[in-house]
Amino acid sequence: MTERYRPDAATSTTTPTPTDTATGTATITDVLLAGTRRLWNAVDNPRLEVRLLLAHAIGGTRLDLIRDPGRVVETALFHALIDRRLAHEPLAHILGRREFWSLDFQVSPATLIPRPDSETLVAAALTAYSGKPPPQTILDLGTGTGCLLLALLHEFPAAFGVGVDIAPDAARLARGNAIRLGLADRAAFVAVDWTNSLAVRFDLVVSNPPYIPTAGIATLMPDVARYEPRGALDGGADGYDAYRTILRDLPQRLRPGGVAVLELGIGQAGTVAALAQAAGFTTSLHLDLAGIQRAIVISPPAG
């Protein structure tokens, strides 16, 4: 195994100055070095995170750090952000944003943080509609930040979408993201429990439902277990409560020829496929970039 480079003073071209403290000033180069040291054993990619946090603290970009490494900056806010990260607060919560499907989303503790794995659902939906008329209506169950729905509306420019979430703060955040992305005129967000109060059918239904077994939540990484909403994680005793609810309601929510695309937890594909098939649906599975069965496409039987 190759040993990771250690950012110590002996191999650095600069030495942290005594003023690089929580209440002082230092050059960008020295602040980056000090921050990397603090995060070195705490996160997977300390150099990247330190650059993102410093750019956020000074109200700039990573390009600004490269352009003027000798610039002297205040360090108090930066070190406060490092403290939050050392307490396992997710980087996305500290920055207040996360990229998904090349779109920029605001995030908050009211919602799950968008993850690259979930982009598999967008790709699976695009595949499901390849070679046939695109969906005109889309329903996103448990919309959170709205990332799935808004990414799909970006890809299907003639579609209208509805995002539902039991948490009013999540629905408000998703609405704000729609406004910022210029999609507000094609999206509506409501705070309801699953499909309660909905009386229409959709061409495409998507969901990243809670699928962690209740007892497993405490074993998750602290970034998730401590900071992300339990209601968006807890899938019941066996992890499949939300899937059962969605599958029960799908016949009333899908238009003829429509499809549903649901996210899967690791190892859940077989059980969810069996539940869907027992309810009369046909299924296909899609892999994420790590080769994990991450999305299931569910269709009513032909005819």
Protein Blocks (a to p, Z undefined) as FASTA:
>chain_A
ZZdddddfklpcbdcdfklcfklccdfklmmmmmmmmmmmmpmblmlmmmmmmmmmnopa
fklmmmmmmbccdfklmmmmmmmmmnopafklmnopaceehiacdddfkbccddfklmmm
mmmmmmmmgoiacdfbdcdehklnommmmmmmmmmmmbccddddfblklmmmmmmmmmmn
opmmmcccdddehjghiacdcfbdcddddfbdfklmmmpcfklmmmmcfklmmgojnopm
mmmmmmmmmmmmpcghiacdddddehilmmmmmmmmmnopacdddddfkopafbdcdddd
eZZ
